[in-house]
Amino acid sequence: MASIPDLQAQGYAIIPMLTNELLKAMPDEWFTNNDDYVDVFYTLFENKDYQEYKGASSNATITLSPLEINPRLN
């Protein structure tokens, strides 16, 4: 910090140093692009409403309702 004579600039110089230390402290796994498992929803039936439907592992709950998408007219 002594190499930076401007006191205001000294305050900003600490930000990249702190950021680099924080990034070094984080586990490497946090920076990998792995699939995150939440839950699995097996058989879902067409034209059926699902309210507060729990997944196989009860880690997630969903609410679904049928949606009809009209085809494009050419």
C-alpha positions as CSV (number, residue, x, y, z in Angstrom):
1,M,0.0,0.0,0.0
2,A,2.9,2.3,0.6
3,S,3.7,2.3,-3.1
4,I,0.3,4.0,-3.8
5,P,0.7,7.6,-2.6
6,D,-3.0,8.6,-3.1
7,L,-4.9,7.7,0.1
8,Q,-8.2,7.4,-1.8
9,A,-6.6,5.0,-4.3
10,Q,-5.2,2.9,-1.5
11,G,-8.7,2.1,-0.3
12,Y,-9.7,0.8,-3.8
13,A,-6.4,-1.1,-4.1
14,I,-7.5,-3.5,-1.3
15,I,-10.6,-4.7,-3.2
16,P,-8.9,-6.9,-5.8
17,M,-6.6,-8.3,-3.1
18,L,-9.6,-9.2,-0.9
19,T,-11.5,-10.6,-3.9
20,N,-8.5,-12.8,-4.9
21,E,-8.3,-14.2,-1.4
22,L,-12.0,-14.9,-1.2
23,L,-11.8,-16.8,-4.6
24,K,-8.9,-18.8,-3.4
25,A,-10.8,-19.8,-0.3
26,M,-13.8,-21.2,-2.3
27,P,-13.8,-24.9,-3.1
28,D,-12.9,-25.8,-6.7
29,E,-16.2,-27.7,-7.0
30,W,-18.0,-24.4,-6.9
31,F,-16.5,-23.4,-10.2
32,T,-17.3,-26.6,-12.2
33,N,-20.3,-27.0,-14.4
34,N,-21.9,-30.1,-13.0
35,D,-25.5,-31.0,-13.2
36,D,-27.3,-30.2,-10.0
37,Y,-29.7,-32.9,-8.8
38,V,-32.9,-31.6,-7.3
39,D,-35.4,-34.4,-7.7
40,V,-37.0,-36.7,-10.3
41,F,-40.6,-36.6,-11.5
42,Y,-41.4,-39.9,-13.2
43,T,-44.7,-40.5,-15.0
44,L,-46.7,-37.3,-15.7
45,F,-50.0,-37.8,-17.5
46,E,-51.3,-35.7,-20.3
47,N,-54.2,-33.3,-19.6
48,K,-53.8,-33.8,-15.8
49,D,-53.4,-31.1,-13.1
50,Y,-50.7,-31.6,-10.5
51,Q,-51.0,-29.5,-7.3
52,E,-48.1,-29.6,-4.8
53,Y,-46.8,-32.8,-6.5
54,K,-43.7,-34.1,-4.7
55,G,-40.8,-35.6,-6.6
56,A,-39.5,-39.2,-6.0
57,S,-37.0,-38.0,-3.3
58,S,-39.4,-35.3,-1.8
59,N,-36.7,-32.7,-2.5
60,A,-38.9,-30.6,-4.7
61,T,-42.6,-29.9,-5.1
62,I,-44.3,-28.7,-8.4
63,T,-47.6,-27.5,-9.5
64,L,-48.4,-28.1,-13.2
65,S,-51.5,-27.6,-15.4
66,P,-52.0,-28.5,-19.0
67,L,-51.1,-26.0,-21.7
68,E,-52.3,-26.3,-25.2
69,I,-50.0,-24.6,-27.8
70,N,-51.7,-23.8,-31.0
71,P,-49.8,-24.7,-34.2
72,R,-48.5,-22.0,-36.4
73,L,-50.5,-21.1,-39.4
74,N,-48.4,-21.0,-42.6
